[in-house]
Amino acid sequence: MNTSLLARKLAQRLHISHNLAKLLVKAFFEEVAEALAHGEKVELRGFGSFEVRQSKPRTVRHPKSGKEIHLPSRPRVIFKPSKTWPF
């Protein structure tokens, strides 16, 4: 499923225009991204939670050249599904 399909399904379910649904989906993801950028944890009960964690610095090997490359620590978004998820 992509953003457009999600907006289309939301529009059908809520009986609103497709353009309004696209705006709502876009605004939702912008708010989640902004909260994560500020270091906040985003918890959607019954679905899951998103949080930013720092990865550990590590050394990897380039597959073609075999040369070692150092990857520094960087922020990563982690998603943890809810335990009450229907699956």
N, C-alpha and C positions, 0 to 999 in steps of 0.2 A: 504494500500500500504506500502511495506517495502522498504528498501534501494536497494535491488537487483532488485525488480520490477521497481523502479524508474530509475535505471541505464539502465535496458533493454529498457524501453520506450524512454529514452533519446538517447540511441544508435540507435534505429530505426528511431527516428525523425531526428537526425543529420547525419545519415549514417556513424557512427563510430563504432569501435569495442566495445564489451561489457566491456572488461577490461579497456579501456580508459574511458568509461562512468562511471564505478565504481570509478576510480581515481578522476574524476571530481566531482562526488557527494560527495565523502569522503573529498576532499579538500575544497569544498564549506562549508560543515558543520563544519570542523575544523576551518575555518576562522571566521565563525559566532560565534562559541564557544570561540575562542580566543578574539574576540572583546568584547563579553559579559564579559569574565573574567577580562578584563581591564576596565570594567565599561562603555564601549561605548554602545550607542543605535544603533541597526541595523534596518534600514528602507528599505524595499523593496517596492517601489512605485507600487501600483496596487495589492499588495498582503497583506502586513501588516508590523508591526514592533515588534521587540523583545527588551526588556530592563530588567535590573536587578533591583529589588526593595527589600527592607528589609521587612520581615514580622514582625508583632508585637509579642512581647513575650506574651504567653498565658498559662493558666492552663487548662488541660483537665483531664478527668476521664478515667482510664483504664476500658474497658468494662467488664472484668471478675472479677477483684478484687475490683473495685470501688475506688481504690486508686487514689488520685490526683497526676498528674504529671505536672511539670513545663516545658514548651517548650520554649527555648530561641529564641530570634530574629535570623533570618537567611536569607541569600540572596535567592531570588526566581526569576526565569525567567518568565516574563509575555509576552504573545503574544496578540497583539491588531490587529484584521483584518482591512484592508483598507476599507474605506467607498465606494470605487469604485469597490469592489470585485463583481464578477458577480452574486452572489446569492441574 
